[in-house]
Amino acid sequence: MAGFFTTRKGGTAIIACLWTGLCYFVIYCVGSGINLFLLMGEFDGKIPRFYFPSLGISLITVLVLHGIGLGIGALGGLAGKNAAGKQALSMPQRY
């Protein structure tokens, strides 16, 4: 949706999707940090053994989903460009 609405206003869909992805990644990192502190509280201040493999799997998943999101954003940008309509070419005036 970000690509669709940005392109209709005359912007670039890929840039909008990159900003959206960056914001999502920051939220993901903050959530992972909070999750780590909560898990350390449950395991007497130690990082559990299963945390790092699951963190790696989730990071790979996030990167794949970002790639898919950029592709969908680009397609939304194309749809937004078509929905915005094309400006009519002005004909030169004849004197």
N, C-alpha and C positions, 0 to 999 in steps of 0.2 A: 504494500500500500504506500510505503514511503516513496518508492520509485515512481509510482503512478501519479501521486499528487505533486511531487517535485517537478516532474517533467511537464505537467500541465501548467505550472507557473513559469516555466522557461528555464528550469535548472537542469542539472545532470543527475540522472537516477543513480548512477554508480556511486557518486560522492555521497548522496543521501544514505544509501545502503551501507557504505563504509562507516559513516558516522553512527548509524544505528547499531552496526555490529560492534563498534568500539565501545559504545555505551553498554551494550549487553555484556561484553567481555569484562568490563570493569565491575559490573554488578555480579557477574559470575565469580570473579576473584574475591570480592568482598564476602560473598556468600560462602565460598570455600574456606576463607579464613575464619569466619564465625563457626562453621562446621568443625574445623580443626580444634578450635578452643573448646567447643562443647564436648567433642570426643575425648580430648585430653582431660577434661574434668571427670568423665566417666571412667577413665583408665588410670587414675591416680597420677596425672601429670605427664604420662608417657604417651608418645605417639604410637597408636596401634600398628601392627605389622601389615594389616590389610589396607591401610590408608593410602600408601604410595601407589600400589598397582591400580587401585580404583581411581585415584587422581589422574594417573596416566591415561586410563581408558576414557574417563570423562573429558579430558583435555582433547584427545583425538576426536571424540564425538562432537565436541564444540567446534573444532576447526572444520570438520566435514559439514556441519550444519551452517556454519558461516559461509562456506563456499556455495552451498545450495541456496542460501539466502541472497547472496550476491547475484546468482543466476536468476532467481525469481524477481529480484529487484530490477535487473536489466530488462527482463520481459515486461514487467510492470511499466518501466520507462517507455518501452516501445508502444505499449497500449495507451499510455498517457499522451504520448506524442500524437498518436492517431486520433485520440478522443478530443484533443485540443483543437483539432481542425487546422486546415492549411489556409494560410492567408492567400487571398486572391492576388495574382500578379497584376500590378498596375500597368495599364497600357499607356504607352506614350501618347501625349496629346498631339493631334494633327492640327496644324494651323492653316 
